[in-house]
């Protein structure tokens, strides 16, 4: 597995120091792809937006746990995928979809 790029290392270092500009750079660099992953998995724009926000919140809170064994983007997409899978498996979402289908 490929390690992080030099840019990833600098960004991760700045994130770990709590640099707000680094968090902004992280979001700007990855928001469209993270949202795209969520949208493809959930097929619901509002839910994909929620998940994308949650991905960046979780990344911010757990940046110290990022080991750098993979690229930063890979780590973000893994978080997004797990959150989407959890959402898809949730009983509340199944109930909501069933209710919507019944209305149609």
N, C-alpha and C positions, 0 to 999 in steps of 0.2 A: 504494500500500500504506500502511496506517495505521501511524503511529509508535507508540512505547510510551506508555502512560498515565503520569501523574504517579506513581502508585503503583509502576508498573514501574520508573521511573527511580530512585525512592528505594530500592527493593529491590535493583536491580542495583548501585547505589552501595554499599549495605551489604554485598552479596555480594563485591564487589571489594575492600572493606576487610577481608574475612575475618570478618565478624560471624557467629558461629555461630547466633544467633537469626534472622538473615536466611535462612540455609540452612534452618532448621527451618520458617520461614514459607513459603518456596518449596515445600518438600515438602508441607506441610499444604494449601496453596492449590491444588496441581496434581496431587497423587498419584492421586486418583480418576480424573481425566480421562486422565492418562498411562497408567494401568493399563487403562482402558477401551479406549483406542486399541490397546494391545498385545493385549489379550484378543480384540478383534474381528478383528485381523489374524492372530493365531496360533491362536486357538481352543483354547488350552491354558493353564490357570490358572497352573501352575508356571512355564512359560516367560514368561508375561506378567508375573509378579512379578519374575522375573530381569531382564527387559528394563526394567521400571519402575525398579528399583534402579540399573541401568546408566545410564539416562537422567539421573538426578540426579547420579550420580558424574561423568559426562561434563560435565554442565552446570556443576558445581562447579569442575572442573578447567579448563574453557575459558570461564568467564564473561568474562574479559578480551577474548575474541574476539567476544562478542555486540555487534553493531553498532547495535542499536536501530532498525533499519529496519522491523522488524515487532514485534508484541507479544511479550513474553517467552513467553507460552503458545504462540504459533505456533512459536517457536524450539524449545521443548521437544517439541512434537508432531512437528516435523520430525525431531528426533533420534530420537524413538521410532519413527517410521515407517521411517527408514533402518535402524535396528537390527533391526526386525522383518523388513524385506525381506531383509537380510543373513542373518538366521536362517532364513527360509523358503528361501533359495537355497542354504544350506549343505548339502553332501553328507552330513554327519553326521545332520542332521535328516531328510533323505530316507531314509537307511538305517534310522534309528530308526523312522520311520513304517511303512516296508515291513515291518520285523520285527514290529511290533505288529499290523499287519494280517494277517500270516501266522499269528500266534498265535490270532487270532480265528477 
